[in-house]
């Protein structure tokens, strides 16, 4: 699947590598929701995980965010939420 037109690197305002949090047993959903709520229209939050964050994607989509997720060659999944 090709990246959507709205996914522009210069619009990514926050990137969170969630791997250290997940390794500690911390789920970053609440942090992601708080940081995404502070975004301006058109701004993007990116999270990096070792798996597709399906429940997070569902919650953020339901909250009105556009979502794009892609698994990279290194096995990491990059998911972007656009306000």
C-alpha positions as CSV (number, residue, x, y, z in Angstrom):
1,X,0.0,0.0,0.0
2,X,1.4,3.4,-1.0
3,X,1.7,6.1,1.6
4,X,-1.2,8.6,1.6
5,X,-0.7,12.1,0.2
6,X,-1.0,13.6,3.7
7,X,2.1,11.7,5.0
8,X,4.9,14.3,4.6
9,X,8.0,14.0,6.7
10,X,7.9,17.7,7.5
11,X,4.5,17.3,9.1
12,X,5.7,14.6,11.6
13,X,5.9,16.6,14.8
14,X,6.4,13.8,17.3
15,X,8.1,10.4,17.0
16,X,7.8,7.9,19.8
17,X,9.9,4.7,19.7
18,X,7.7,2.6,21.9
19,X,10.0,-0.4,22.1
20,X,11.7,0.6,25.4
21,X,8.2,1.2,27.0
22,X,6.8,-2.1,25.7
23,X,9.9,-3.9,27.0
24,X,9.1,-2.5,30.5
25,X,5.5,-3.7,30.2
26,X,4.2,-0.1,29.7
27,X,1.5,0.3,27.0
28,X,1.9,3.7,25.4
29,X,-1.8,4.2,24.4
30,X,-2.6,6.9,27.0
31,X,0.6,8.9,26.1
32,X,-0.2,8.6,22.4
33,X,-3.7,9.9,22.9
34,X,-2.5,12.8,25.0
35,X,0.2,13.8,22.5
36,X,-2.1,13.4,19.5
37,X,-4.7,15.6,21.2
38,X,-2.2,18.4,21.3
39,X,-1.4,18.2,17.6
40,X,-2.6,21.0,15.3
41,X,-4.7,20.1,12.2
42,X,-2.4,18.5,9.6
43,X,0.3,17.5,12.1
44,X,1.4,13.9,12.5
45,X,2.4,11.7,15.4
46,X,4.5,8.7,14.5
47,X,5.0,5.6,16.8
48,X,7.5,2.8,16.2
49,X,6.6,-0.6,17.5
50,X,7.8,-4.2,16.8
51,X,4.2,-5.2,15.8
52,X,1.1,-3.6,14.3
53,X,-0.6,-1.7,17.1
54,X,-4.1,-2.7,16.0
55,X,-6.1,-1.7,19.2
56,X,-4.4,1.7,19.1
57,X,-5.2,2.1,15.4
58,X,-8.8,1.3,16.1
59,X,-9.0,3.9,19.0
60,X,-7.3,6.6,17.1
61,X,-9.4,6.1,14.0
62,X,-12.6,6.2,16.1
63,X,-11.2,9.5,17.6
64,X,-11.1,11.0,14.1
65,X,-7.5,10.6,13.2
66,X,-6.3,9.4,9.8
67,X,-3.9,6.5,10.1
68,X,-1.2,4.9,8.0
69,X,0.9,2.0,9.2
70,X,3.8,0.2,7.4
71,X,6.1,-2.6,8.4
72,X,9.7,-1.7,7.4
73,X,12.4,-4.2,6.3
74,X,13.9,-4.2,9.8
75,X,10.7,-5.6,11.2
76,X,9.7,-2.4,12.9
77,X,6.2,-1.0,12.3
78,X,5.9,2.8,11.7
79,X,2.3,4.0,12.4
80,X,1.3,7.6,11.8
81,X,-1.7,9.4,13.1
82,X,-2.8,12.7,11.5
83,X,-5.1,15.1,13.1
